[in-house]
């Protein structure tokens, strides 16, 4: 050993002795590395970085380089180990060599397992499309964004409809989210505790299963240096077939018999094991995985849900890494307390959409031309960010580029064209056989087959099912229908002694579309969940049927009804169509007059593309409330479509908490100028956005009430607003609570009160509570009708808000001094708020949210 005691600093000693250390340690660097990891001097990522180096001397140098970044304490431990514990390292090396991955048998099986994984996953189904259509993997199918904290536990809208909003939100929060490669999923987050359990979420068709296959493919080819010896992949589609007690060992060996000789070693060294559970939302028992009866041993028999629940919660194989994939619809039932990292799949980028077109059409000129066509259609381009949608759009363009003459304007237009295009492709490719079978009487009418598919889609949609097994009676009714393979993806789920075909539509939205077709053209009544008589607080479907309802509206429009009748022979009930249209008119009029949230109804109206419906409405008041929904471009299109067909003043437009941007307001500026009451609070209004609002105030002779509270406004922004108010002098009330306005900013309003500004609400700003003597400017609660109405509005919003949104509101409205609570209305308001918090805590399943709610409960009930 080289003498090291002469140096005061351990880091200095390592620098001085670097050459000697390389010579001295090259013979046992691997075992030394294991000791450094076991003592938590090095992380698993550090180990992989070292092992990536070619040759033992290069590995020693890399270790020394890493120690330079670790600091004095790490260097001290390293020198102690290398100077005095070579015997320990050699003993450790022998144990590892005997018991784990250094054994010849272990290494042989390890490589065999990788070869098998690579062979199983070298090609994939083309985004859940037609059976047998496969392509090889390329490097850019999945983008992952690392998300700090859980997202989307409570879903108010359909997952596909929120996708555009999610993309906008992620782009706006780039400091919180970053791209991450699959190989990085289990790296430590910001130096915190090791990441063992990862939840990957994404909407239907976004690429979760493809990401899993890609990970298996890369692991099998030794790419990306995933720090595991073995990956065990299980699909919930297969696990659904298990109907008797089992154990984890049996689950592994069902499809991995080649591991039987070394499985004890694998399970004993579970820190080198990754278990991937794919498709949690497809599990029959996904609502029951938060078990309280645990399995702790791999050989312990139990129900499959108890085995998997114990694995997820770390009671079984606590050192193993687990990755779970799921659609957002099911993650409420994931035991999230044990999840270390939440990852959202964000779909294609614009460049990847273009590249997909080039690969799909295999003709650069044609691909570029058709991509340009889609780019000019805002709706189609937005949908193409989801890979499965991108495929659907390409199918339409490939089969019939000018099917309806005009470019599709609505979601229903796209899916009607998709249906007709694929049926045309199917019948043309099988023309000769099809005609022979038709003459022999062996072919059902196309319309009958479509309706059978629709019936299956509808029944399973109402049951929240997206997988259909061949043993299902409804599936058996489709046997012999050649068209089925065009729209249903078939896979085979295999378990010992049981093989069953599993069907699913090419995409969740395709199932919803077929269900809507069935509901539209048969005598089947509308399901109860579609009736819009319930208030927002009473609705329980959480947006599950929103897209189905939009499809139904679009199919019941005359233009799509005529197209489907002409192409497929589907006949519509004129009376049903008229009844539905009258219902839209009636409900829209009521919602407009009451000021209830109207967004889903506006989309149903947009799908109809019939201006006569709006003209027939004639509501007494036009109050458009789309608050507390992060609006996508498709949402703005629906709002513009409706309001552009109305005449006169808009009584109220509520865009509170919708994530409005400068560009969005510019786009609807002519509509803003018609508003009497405009609510833009709880949005991040920068100076450019404020300038748009000012431009509206300068020219509008309608606007009398403006709400810009909790919008991060300061004195400079208020000065822009006050200057604009002076032009028309029409604004009577300005709500600017919860901003960062100081006394200096408030001075810009003094000459505008009490005329034209009769009321300025400036509470929760950077103002002294007694710093304003003008009666028309409120910096505190007062005992009058205005505040009582405000309190009722806040309670109403809180009742229909998610728990996350409720916490955000509580952060704002609970910042009050004691004397503010003396007003009678305030006592009533905070008592109601406290009761609401208590009810939410009772049903809340998220520990972190519960803690926050209890904190506010204590604030209101000291």
C-alpha positions in Angstrom: 0.0 0.0 0.0 1.1 3.5 -0.7 1.8 5.7 2.4 -1.0 8.2 2.7 -0.6 9.7 6.2 1.6 12.5 5.1 -1.2 14.6 3.6 -3.5 16.6 5.8 -6.3 16.6 3.2 -7.7 13.3 1.9 -8.6 14.9 -1.4 -5.1 16.3 -1.7 -3.7 12.8 -0.9 -5.8 11.3 -3.7 -4.5 13.9 -6.2 -0.9 13.3 -5.1 -1.2 9.5 -5.2 -3.4 9.3 -8.3 -0.9 7.3 -10.5 -0.1 4.9 -7.7 -3.8 4.3 -6.9 -4.5 3.4 -10.5 -1.8 0.7 -10.4 -2.8 -0.5 -6.9 -6.6 -0.7 -7.3 -7.0 -2.0 -10.9 -7.1 -5.6 -9.7 -10.1 -5.2 -7.4 -11.9 -2.0 -8.5 -15.2 -3.9 -9.1 -15.4 -5.2 -5.5 -14.2 -1.8 -4.2 -17.0 -0.2 -6.2 -19.6 -2.5 -4.6 -18.4 -1.5 -1.1 -18.6 2.2 -2.0 -22.2 1.7 -3.1 -23.1 -0.4 -0.1 -21.8 2.3 2.2 -23.7 4.9 0.2 -20.6 6.8 -0.8 -21.5 6.1 -4.4 -25.0 5.9 -5.9 -26.2 3.3 -8.4 -25.9 5.9 -11.1 -22.2 6.5 -10.1 -21.6 2.8 -10.3 -23.1 2.6 -13.8 -21.0 5.5 -14.9 -17.9 3.8 -13.7 -18.8 0.4 -15.2 -19.4 2.1 -18.5 -15.6 2.8 -18.7 -13.5 0.4 -20.9 -11.0 -1.5 -18.7 -10.2 -1.6 -15.0 -7.6 1.3 -15.1 -10.1 3.6 -16.8 -12.7 2.6 -14.1 -10.2 3.5 -11.3 -9.6 6.9 -12.9 -13.4 7.5 -13.1 -13.8 6.6 -9.4 -11.1 9.2 -8.5 -12.8 11.8 -10.8 -16.2 11.2 -9.1 -14.6 11.5 -5.6 -13.3 15.0 -6.5 -17.0 16.0 -6.7 -18.1 14.1 -3.6 -16.0 16.1 -1.1 -13.6 15.5 1.8 -15.8 13.0 3.8 -16.2 10.7 0.8 -12.4 10.9 0.1 -11.7 9.9 3.7 -14.0 6.9 3.6 -12.4 5.8 0.2 -8.9 6.0 1.6 -9.9 4.1 4.7 -11.4 1.3 2.6 -8.5 1.2 0.1 -5.8 1.3 2.8 -7.1 -1.1 5.5 -9.9 -3.2 4.0 -8.6 -5.0 1.0 -9.4 -8.2 2.8 -13.0 -7.0 3.3 -13.3 -6.2 -0.4 -11.9 -9.5 -1.4 -14.4 -11.3 0.9 -17.2 -9.2 -0.5 -16.0 -10.0 -4.0 -16.1 -13.8 -3.3 -19.6 -13.5 -1.9 -20.8 -11.7 -4.9 -19.0 -14.1 -7.2 -20.7 -17.0 -5.5 -24.2 -15.7 -4.7 -25.0 -13.2 -7.4 -24.2 -12.0 -10.9 -20.6 -13.0 -11.0 -21.5 -16.7 -11.1 -21.2 -18.3 -14.5 -24.8 -19.7 -14.3 -26.2 -16.4 -13.3 -24.4 -14.5 -16.0 -25.5 -17.0 -18.6 -29.2 -16.8 -17.6 -29.0 -13.0 -17.4 -27.8 -12.8 -21.0 -30.4 -15.4 -22.2 -33.2 -13.3 -20.5 -32.0 -10.2 -22.3 -32.0 -12.1 -25.6 -35.5 -13.2 -25.0 -36.8 -9.8 -24.1 -35.2 -8.3 -27.2 -36.8 -11.0 -29.4 -40.2 -10.5 -27.8 -40.1 -6.7 -28.2 -38.2 -6.1 -31.4 -41.4 -4.9 -33.2 -44.7 -3.4 -32.0 -48.3 -3.1 -32.9 -48.8 0.2 -34.8 -50.4 2.3 -32.0 -53.1 -0.3 -31.2 -54.2 -0.5 -34.8 -55.0 -3.3 -37.2 -53.8 -6.7 -36.1 -50.6 -7.9 -37.7 -49.5 -4.4 -38.8 -46.0 -4.0 -37.1 -43.1 -1.7 -37.4 -39.6 -1.8 -35.9 -38.7 0.6 -33.1 -37.0 3.9 -33.7 -35.5 6.2 -31.1 -38.2 8.9 -31.0 -41.6 7.3 -30.2 -41.9 8.7 -26.7 -41.3 12.0 -24.9 -41.3 11.8 -21.2 -41.6 14.8 -18.8 -40.5 14.4 -15.3 -43.2 15.8 -13.0 -42.6 17.2 -9.5 -45.5 15.8 -7.5 -48.7 14.1 -8.4 -51.0 15.5 -11.1 -54.5 14.7 -12.2 -55.8 12.7 -9.3 -59.2 14.3 -9.7 -60.3 14.6 -13.3 -63.1 17.0 -14.2 -62.9 16.5 -17.9 -62.3 13.7 -20.4 -58.6 12.8 -20.5 -58.2 13.3 -24.2 -59.9 16.7 -24.0 -57.5 17.8 -21.3 -54.5 16.7 -23.3 -54.1 20.0 -25.1 -54.4 21.8 -21.8 -51.7 19.6 -20.2 -49.3 20.4 -23.1 -49.9 24.1 -22.6 -49.5 23.8 -18.8 -46.3 21.8 -19.1 -44.8 24.3 -21.6 -45.7 27.1 -19.2 -44.0 25.3 -16.3 -40.8 24.4 -18.0 -38.9 25.2 -14.8 -40.7 22.4 -13.0 -40.7 19.8 -15.7 -37.9 18.5 -17.8 -37.5 15.8 -20.5 -36.3 12.5 -19.2 -35.1 9.4 -20.9 -36.5 6.0 -19.9 -33.0 5.0 -18.6 -33.2 7.9 -16.1 -36.5 6.9 -14.6 -34.9 5.4 -11.5 -32.1 7.9 -11.0 -32.2 9.8 -7.7 -34.4 12.9 -7.8 -32.3 16.0 -6.8 -30.2 13.9 -4.5 -33.1 12.8 -2.4 -34.1 9.2 -1.4 -33.6 6.5 -4.0 -36.4 6.2 -6.6 -38.0 2.7 -6.3 -41.6 3.1 -7.5 -42.4 5.0 -10.7 -45.9 5.8 -12.0 -46.1 6.6 -15.7 -49.4 8.1 -16.9 -50.7 9.3 -20.2 -53.9 9.5 -22.2 -55.1 6.6 -24.3 -52.9 6.2 -27.4 -50.1 8.3 -26.1 -47.5 5.5 -26.1 -47.3 3.9 -22.6 -47.1 0.3 -23.8 -44.7 1.4 -26.6 -42.5 3.0 -24.0 -42.4 -0.2 -22.0 -41.6 -2.3 -25.1 -38.9 0.2 -26.0 -37.3 -0.2 -22.6 -37.4 -3.9 -22.9 -35.9 -3.8 -26.4 -33.1 -1.4 -25.3 -32.4 -3.5 -22.1 -32.2 -6.6 -24.2 -29.6 -4.9 -26.5 -27.6 -3.6 -23.5 -28.5 0.0 -24.5 -29.0 2.9 -22.1 -27.2 1.0 -19.3 -30.2 0.4 -17.2 -28.8 -0.4 -13.7 -30.6 -3.8 -13.4 -29.7 -7.4 -13.9 -33.2 -8.5 -14.7 -36.5 -6.9 -15.9 -39.7 -8.8 -15.3 -42.6 -7.5 -17.5 -46.2 -8.3 -16.7 -49.3 -7.1 -18.5 -52.6 -6.6 -16.7 -54.3 -8.0 -19.8 -52.7 -11.4 -19.0 -53.1 -11.0 -15.2 -56.9 -10.6 -15.7 -57.1 -14.3 -16.6 -55.9 -15.5 -13.2 -58.9 -16.4 -11.1 -57.3 -18.5 -8.3 -54.7 -17.8 -5.6 -51.2 -17.6 -6.8 -47.8 -16.2 -5.6 -45.2 -13.9 -7.0 -42.8 -16.8 -8.0 -45.6 -18.3 -10.1 -46.4 -15.0 -11.7 -42.7 -14.6 -12.8 -42.3 -18.1 -14.1 -45.6 -18.2 -16.1 -43.8 -16.6 -19.0 -40.2 -16.8 -17.9 -39.5 -20.5 -17.2 -35.9 -20.0 -18.2 -35.3 -18.1 -14.9 -36.2 -21.1 -12.7 -32.6 -22.1 -11.9 -31.6 -18.6 -10.7 -34.9 -17.1 -9.5 -33.9 -17.5 -5.8 -30.8 -15.5 -6.5 -32.8 -12.9 -8.4 -35.3 -12.5 -5.6 -32.6 -12.5 -2.9 -30.9 -9.6 -4.7 -34.1 -7.6 -5.5 -32.2 -4.3 -5.5 -31.1 -5.4 -9.0 -34.6 -6.3 -10.2 -37.1 -4.1 -12.1 -40.7 -5.2 -12.3 -42.9 -3.5 -15.0 -46.6 -3.7 -14.6 -48.2 -2.4 -17.8 -51.8 -1.2 -18.2 -53.1 -0.7 -14.6 -56.3 0.8 -15.9 -57.0 -2.4 -17.8 -56.8 -4.5 -14.6 -60.2 -6.0 -13.5 -59.4 -5.3 -9.9 -57.7 -1.9 -10.2 -60.1 -0.4 -7.6 -58.9 -2.9 -4.9 -55.1 -2.6 -5.1 -54.8 -0.4 -2.0 -54.8 -3.6 0.1 -54.5 -3.9 3.9 -53.7 -7.7 3.8 -50.1 -8.0 2.7 -48.0 -10.7 1.2 -44.4 -10.5 2.3 -42.8 -13.6 0.8 -42.5 -14.5 -2.9 -43.8 -18.0 -2.3 -46.9 -16.9 -0.2 -50.2 -17.7 -2.0 -52.9 -15.1 -2.2 -55.3 -13.5 -4.6 -53.5 -11.8 -7.5 -54.7 -8.3 -6.4 -53.1 -8.9 -2.9 -49.8 -10.0 -4.4 -49.7 -7.0 -6.8 -50.9 -4.6 -4.1 -48.2 -5.8 -1.7 -45.6 -5.4 -4.4 -46.7 -1.8 -5.2 -46.7 -0.8 -1.6 -43.2 -2.3 -0.9 -44.3 -5.0 1.5 -43.2 -7.7 -1.0 -39.6 -7.4 -2.4 -39.1 -4.0 -0.7 -35.8 -3.3 -2.5 -37.1 -4.1 -6.0 -37.9 -1.3 -8.4 -41.4 -1.2 -9.8 -42.8 0.8 -12.8 -46.5 1.1 -13.2 -48.3 2.5 -16.3 -51.8 3.7 -16.4 -54.3 6.0 -18.1 -55.3 9.0 -15.9 -58.8 7.5 -15.4 -57.5 4.8 -13.0 -54.7 6.5 -11.0 -57.1 7.5 -8.2 -56.8 3.8 -7.2 -53.0 3.6 -7.2 -51.6 3.6 -3.7 -49.8 6.9 -4.4 -48.2 7.1 -1.0 -45.6 4.7 -2.1 -44.8 6.3 -5.4 -41.4 8.0 -5.6 -41.7 9.6 -9.1 -44.6 10.6 -11.3 -44.0 10.8 -15.0 -46.3 12.1 -17.7 -46.0 11.1 -21.3 -46.4 14.2 -23.4 -46.7 12.8 -26.9 -45.2 14.0 -30.1 -43.5 17.3 -30.7 -44.3 19.2 -33.9 -41.1 17.9 -35.5 -42.0 14.3 -34.6 -45.5 14.7 -36.1 -43.9 15.7 -39.4 -41.4 12.9 -39.2 -44.3 10.4 -38.5 -46.0 11.6 -41.7 -42.7 11.1 -43.7 -42.3 7.5 -42.3 -46.0 6.6 -42.7 -46.3 7.7 -46.4 -42.7 6.7 -47.3 -42.6 9.5 -49.8 -41.1 12.8 -48.7 -42.9 14.9 -51.2 -46.3 13.4 -50.4 -45.6 13.4 -46.6 -44.6 17.1 -46.6 -47.6 18.0 -48.7 -50.1 16.2 -46.4 -48.4 17.5 -43.3 -48.9 21.0 -44.7 -52.6 20.2 -45.2 -52.9 19.1 -41.5 -50.9 22.0 -40.2 -53.4 24.4 -41.8 -56.2 22.6 -39.8 -55.8 23.6 -36.2 -58.0 20.8 -34.9 -56.3 18.1 -36.8 -52.8 19.3 -35.9 -53.7 19.5 -32.2 -54.9 15.9 -32.2 -51.8 14.7 -34.0 -49.7 15.3 -30.9 -51.2 12.0 -29.6 -49.5 9.2 -31.7 -52.7 7.2 -32.1 -54.6 10.2 -33.4 -51.7 10.9 -35.7 -52.2 7.4 -37.2 -56.0 7.9 -37.5 -55.4 11.2 -39.4 -52.9 9.5 -41.7 -55.4 6.7 -42.4 -57.9 9.3 -43.5 -55.5 11.1 -45.7 -54.1 7.9 -47.3 -57.5 6.4 -48.2 -59.4 9.5 -49.3 -57.9 12.9 -49.2 -61.1 14.7 -50.3 -63.8 12.5 -48.9 -66.1 15.3 -47.8 -64.7 18.1 -50.0 -64.1 20.5 -47.1 -61.4 19.9 -44.5 -62.8 18.5 -41.3 -63.9 21.2 -38.9 -64.9 19.1 -35.8 -63.9 16.0 -34.0 -66.9 14.1 -35.4 -66.0 15.1 -39.0 -62.6 13.5 -38.5 -64.0 10.2 -37.1 -66.8 10.0 -39.7 -64.1 10.3 -42.4 -62.0 7.7 -40.5 -64.9 5.2 -40.4 -65.8 5.6 -44.1 -62.2 5.6 -45.3 -61.3 2.4 -43.5 -64.5 0.7 -44.6 -63.7 1.8 -48.2 -60.2 0.5 -47.9 -61.5 -2.8 -46.4 -64.1 -3.4 -49.1 -61.8 -2.4 -52.0 -58.9 -4.7 -50.8 -61.3 -7.6 -50.5 -63.5 -6.6 -53.4 -63.6 -10.0 -55.2 -64.0 -12.1 -52.1 -66.5 -9.7 -50.7 -68.7 -9.9 -53.9 -68.6 -13.7 -53.9 -69.6 -13.9 -50.3 -72.3 -11.3 -50.8 -73.8 -13.4 -53.7 -73.7 -16.5 -51.5 -75.5 -14.6 -48.8 -72.6 -14.9 -46.3 -71.9 -11.2 -45.8 -73.8 -9.0 -43.5 -74.8 -5.5 -44.5 -72.1 -3.0 -43.6 -74.6 -1.1 -41.6 -75.4 -4.2 -39.5 -71.8 -4.8 -38.8 -71.2 -1.2 -37.8 -74.2 -1.3 -35.5 -73.0 -4.5 -33.8 -69.6 -2.8 -33.2 -71.5 0.2 -31.9 -73.6 -1.9 -29.5 -70.4 -3.5 -28.1 -68.7 -0.1 -27.8 -71.8 1.5 -26.1 -72.4 -1.3 -23.6 -68.7 -1.5 -22.6 -68.4 2.3 -22.4 -71.2 2.5 -20.0 -69.4 -0.2 -17.9 -66.1 1.7 -18.1 -64.5 -1.2 -20.0 -62.0 -0.9 -22.9 -61.0 -4.6 -23.1 -63.3 -7.3 -24.4 -62.5 -11.0 -24.0 -63.5 -13.7 -26.5 -65.6 -15.4 -23.8 -67.8 -12.3 -23.6 -71.2 -12.9 -25.1 -71.2 -9.5 -26.8 -67.9 -10.3 -28.5 -69.0 -13.7 -29.6 -71.9 -12.0 -31.5 -69.3 -10.5 -33.8 -67.7 -13.8 -34.8 -67.4 -14.1 -38.6 -67.6 -10.4 -39.3 -64.7 -9.7 -41.5 -64.9 -6.0 -40.9 -64.1 -6.4 -37.2 -60.4 -6.7 -37.7 -60.4 -3.3 -39.3 -61.5 -1.5 -36.2 -60.7 -3.9 -33.3 -57.1 -4.8 -32.3 -56.8 -8.4 -31.2 -54.1 -9.7 -28.9 -53.8 -13.1 -27.2 -53.6 -13.3 -23.4 -51.9 -16.5 -22.3 -51.7 -18.2 -19.0 -50.9 -21.8 -18.3 -54.0 -23.8 -19.2 -55.8 -20.7 -20.5 -55.5 -18.8 -23.8 -58.0 -16.1 -24.6 -58.3 -13.5 -27.3 -58.5 -9.9 -26.1 -60.1 -7.2 -28.2 -60.0 -3.4 -28.0 -60.9 -0.6 -30.3 -58.0 1.1 -32.1 -58.3 3.9 -29.5 -60.5 4.9 -26.7 -62.1 7.6 -28.8 -62.9 5.2 -31.6 -64.9 3.2 -29.1 -66.7 6.4 -28.0 -67.4 7.3 -31.6 -68.9 3.8 -32.4 -71.0 4.0 -29.2 -72.3 7.4 -30.3 -73.2 6.0 -33.7 -75.1 3.2 -32.1 -77.0 5.6 -29.8 -77.8 8.0 -32.6 -79.2 5.6 -35.2 -81.1 3.1 -33.0 -84.1 3.4 -30.7 -81.8 3.2 -27.6 -82.5 6.1 -25.3 -79.8 8.4 -24.1 -78.1 7.1 -21.0 -79.0 8.9 -17.7 -75.4 10.1 -17.4 -75.9 12.4 -20.4 -78.8 14.3 -19.0 -77.6 17.8 -18.2 -80.2 18.7 -15.6 -77.8 18.0 -12.7 -75.9 20.9 -11.4 -72.1 20.8 -11.8 -71.7 19.7 -8.1 -74.1 16.8 -8.6 -72.5 15.4 -11.8 -70.5 12.2 -11.1 -69.1 11.1 -14.4 -66.0 13.4 -14.1 -66.1 14.1 -17.8 -66.0 10.4 -18.7 -68.8 10.8 -21.3 -68.0 14.4 -22.5 -66.4 13.2 -25.8 -69.1 10.6 -26.4 -71.7 13.4 -26.0 -69.9 15.6 -28.5 -69.7 12.7 -31.0 -73.4 12.1 -30.5 -74.2 15.8 -31.3 -72.0 15.7 -34.4 -73.5 12.5 -35.7 -77.0 13.9 -35.2 -76.1 16.9 -37.4 -77.6 16.8 -40.8 -74.4 16.9 -42.7 -72.8 13.9 -41.0 -76.1 12.1 -40.9 -76.4 12.4 -44.6 -72.8 11.3 -45.2 -73.2 8.1 -43.1 -76.5 7.4 -44.7 -75.1 7.8 -48.2 -71.8 5.8 -47.5 -73.0 3.1 -45.1 -76.7 3.0 -45.3 -77.2 4.1 -41.7 -80.7 5.5 -41.3 -81.6 8.1 -38.8 -84.7 8.8 -36.8 -85.7 12.3 -37.8 -87.7 12.7 -34.6 -84.7 11.7 -32.5 -82.5 14.2 -34.3 -85.1 17.0 -33.8 -85.5 16.2 -30.2 -81.8 16.3 -29.6 -81.4 19.6 -31.3 -84.3 21.1 -29.3 -82.6 19.9 -26.2 -79.4 21.7 -27.0 -81.3 24.9 -27.7 -83.3 24.6 -24.4 -80.4 23.8 -22.2 -78.0 26.4 -23.7 -80.6 29.1 -23.1 -81.1 28.0 -19.5 -77.3 27.9 -18.8 -76.8 31.2 -20.5 -79.4 32.9 -18.3 -78.2 31.2 -15.1 -74.5 31.7 -15.7 -73.7 28.0 -15.1 -70.6 26.4 -16.7 -71.4 26.1 -20.3 -68.3 24.7 -22.0 -69.4 21.2 -22.8 -72.7 22.5 -24.3 -70.7 24.9 -26.5 -68.7 22.0 -27.9 -71.9 20.0 -28.6 -73.2 23.1 -30.5 -69.9 23.4 -32.3 -70.1 19.8 -33.5 -73.5 20.5 -35.0 -72.1 23.3 -37.2 -75.6 24.6 -37.7 -76.0 28.4 -37.1 -79.8 28.1 -37.0 -79.6 26.5 -33.5 -78.1 29.7 -32.1 -80.6 31.8 -33.9 -83.4 29.8 -32.4 -82.1 30.2 -28.8 -82.8 33.8 -28.1 -81.8 33.8 -24.4 -82.8 36.8 -22.3 -79.2 37.2 -21.2 -75.9 35.9 -22.7 -73.8 34.8 -19.7 -70.9 32.6 -20.7 -69.2 30.9 -17.8 -66.2 28.7 -18.7 -64.3 29.4 -15.5 -61.8 27.0 -13.8 -61.0 25.1 -17.0 -57.6 25.5 -18.5 -58.8 26.3 -22.0 -57.3 24.8 -25.2 -57.5 26.2 -28.6 -60.4 23.9 -29.4 -62.2 25.4 -26.4 -61.7 28.9 -27.7 -62.9 27.8 -31.1 -66.2 26.6 -29.6 -66.6 29.8 -27.6 -65.9 32.0 -30.6 -68.3 29.9 -32.8 -71.2 30.5 -30.4 -70.6 34.2 -29.6 -70.0 35.2 -33.2 -73.5 33.9 -34.0 -75.1 36.0 -31.3 -75.9 39.6 -31.5 -75.7 42.6 -29.2 -74.1 42.8 -25.8 -72.6 39.9 -23.9 -73.9 40.2 -20.3 -71.0 38.3 -18.8 -67.9 36.4 -19.9 -66.2 34.5 -17.0 -62.7 33.4 -17.9 -61.6 33.1 -14.2 -58.8 30.6 -13.8 -58.6 29.5 -17.4 -55.0 30.2 -18.1 -55.6 33.0 -20.6 -52.7 34.3 -22.6 -52.0 37.5 -24.5 -52.5 35.6 -27.8 -55.8 34.1 -26.7 -57.2 37.5 -25.7 -56.1 39.1 -28.9 -57.9 36.3 -30.8 -61.2 37.0 -29.0 -60.7 40.8 -28.6 -63.8 41.7 -30.8 -65.9 39.6 -28.4 -64.4 41.1 -25.3 -65.5 44.6 -26.5 -69.1 43.4 -26.4 -68.9 42.3 -22.8 -70.6 44.2 -19.9 -69.0 42.1 -17.2 -65.6 40.6 -17.9 -63.9 38.3 -15.3 -60.2 37.5 -15.9 -59.0 36.8 -12.4 -56.7 34.0 -11.3 -54.7 34.2 -14.5 -51.1 35.2 -14.8 -51.6 38.6 -16.6 -48.3 39.9 -17.8 -47.9 43.4 -19.2 -48.6 42.3 -22.7 -51.9 40.7 -21.7 -52.8 43.7 -19.6 -52.2 45.9 -22.7 -54.9 43.8 -24.6 -57.3 44.4 -21.7 -56.5 48.1 -21.9 -57.1 48.2 -25.6 -60.6 46.7 -25.0 -61.3 49.3 -22.3 -60.3 52.1 -24.7 -62.9 51.3 -27.3 -65.7 49.4 -25.5 -68.7 51.3 -24.6 -70.2 48.2 -23.0 -67.9 47.0 -20.2 -68.9 48.1 -16.7 -67.4 45.4 -14.5 -63.8 44.1 -14.7 -62.3 41.4 -12.5 -58.5 41.0 -12.5 -58.0 39.7 -9.0 -55.2 37.3 -8.0 -53.4 37.9 -11.4 -49.9 38.9 -10.2 -50.5 42.6 -11.1 -48.3 45.4 -9.8 -48.3 49.2 -10.0 -47.1 49.4 -13.6 -49.9 47.1 -14.9 -52.5 49.0 -12.9 -51.3 52.3 -14.4 -51.9 50.8 -17.9 -55.5 49.9 -16.9 -56.2 53.2 -15.2 -55.0 55.1 -18.3 -57.4 53.1 -20.5 -60.4 53.6 -18.2 -60.1 57.4 -18.7 -60.9 57.1 -22.4 -64.5 55.8 -22.3 -65.2 56.2 -18.6 -67.7 53.4 -18.6 -66.1 51.0 -16.0 -68.1 51.1 -12.8 -66.5 48.3 -10.8 -62.9 47.1 -10.7 -62.1 43.9 -8.7 -58.3 43.7 -8.3 -58.0 41.8 -5.0 -55.0 39.6 -4.2 -52.4 41.4 -6.3 -49.2 43.3 -5.6 -50.5 46.9 -5.9 -49.0 49.4 -3.5 -50.3 52.8 -2.4 -48.4 54.4 -5.3 -50.3 52.3 -7.8 -53.6 53.0 -6.1 -53.0 56.7 -6.6 -53.6 56.3 -10.3 -57.3 55.5 -9.5 -58.0 58.4 -7.2 -59.3 60.7 -9.8 -61.5 57.9 -11.3 -63.5 57.4 -8.1 -66.4 57.7 -7.4 -66.9 58.4 -11.1 -66.8 56.4 -13.2 -65.4 53.8 -10.7 -68.1 53.4 -8.1 -66.4 50.4 -6.5 -62.7 49.3 -6.4 -61.9 46.2 -4.5 -58.3 46.2 -3.5 -58.2 43.8 -0.5 -55.1 41.5 -0.2 -52.7 43.9 -1.9 -49.6 45.5 -0.6 -51.7 48.2 1.1 -52.1 49.2 4.8 -55.5 48.2 6.1 -56.3 51.8 7.0 -54.4 53.4 4.2 -57.3 54.4 2.0 -59.9 57.0 3.0 -62.0 56.9 -0.1 -65.3 55.2 0.5 -65.4 53.7 -3.0 -62.1 51.8 -2.6 -62.2 48.7 -0.3 -59.1 47.4 1.3 -61.0 45.4 3.9 -64.1 43.4 4.3 -67.2 45.5 5.0 -70.7 44.5 6.1 -72.6 45.1 3.0 -74.4 43.2 0.2 -71.5 43.3 -2.2 -69.3 41.1 0.0 -72.1 38.8 0.9 -72.6 38.1 -2.9 -68.9 37.6 -3.2 -68.9 35.0 -0.4 -71.7 33.1 -2.1 -69.8 33.1 -5.4 -66.7 31.7 -3.7 -68.6 29.0 -1.9 -70.3 28.0 -5.1 -66.9 27.7 -6.9 -65.4 25.7 -4.1 -68.2 23.2 -4.0 -67.6 22.2 -7.7 -63.8 22.5 -7.5 -61.3 19.6 -7.1 -59.4 19.3 -3.8 -56.3 20.9 -5.4 -58.3 23.9 -6.6 -60.0 24.2 -3.2 -56.6 24.4 -1.5 -55.5 27.1 -4.0 -58.7 29.1 -3.1 -58.2 28.6 0.6 -54.6 30.0 0.4 -56.2 33.2 -0.9 -59.3 33.7 1.2 -58.0 32.6 4.5 -55.4 35.4 4.8 -57.6 37.7 6.9 -57.1 39.6 10.2 -59.4 38.8 13.1 -61.4 42.1 13.0 -62.3 41.3 9.4 -64.4 38.4 10.7 -66.6 40.7 12.7 -69.0 41.3 9.8 -72.1 39.0 9.9 -71.7 37.8 6.3 -68.0 36.9 7.0 -68.9 34.7 10.0 -71.4 32.9 7.9 -69.0 32.6 4.9 -66.1 31.1 6.9 -68.4 28.8 8.8 -69.7 27.4 5.4 -66.1 27.1 4.2 -65.1 25.2 7.3 -68.0 22.8 6.9 -66.9 22.2 3.2 -63.3 21.5 4.3 -64.6 19.0 6.8 -66.6 17.1 4.2 -63.7 17.1 1.8 -61.3 15.7 4.4 -63.8 12.9 5.2 -63.6 11.6 1.6 -60.0 12.6 0.7 -57.6 9.7 -0.1 -54.5 11.8 -0.6 -52.3 12.3 2.4 -50.6 15.5 1.3 -53.9 17.2 0.3 -55.5 16.0 3.6 -52.7 17.7 5.6 -53.2 20.9 3.8 -57.0 20.8 4.3 -56.6 20.1 8.0 -54.2 23.0 8.3 -56.9 25.4 6.9 -59.5 23.7 9.1 -57.3 24.6 12.1 -56.9 28.2 10.9 -60.7 28.6 10.7 -61.3 26.8 14.0 -58.5 27.8 16.3 
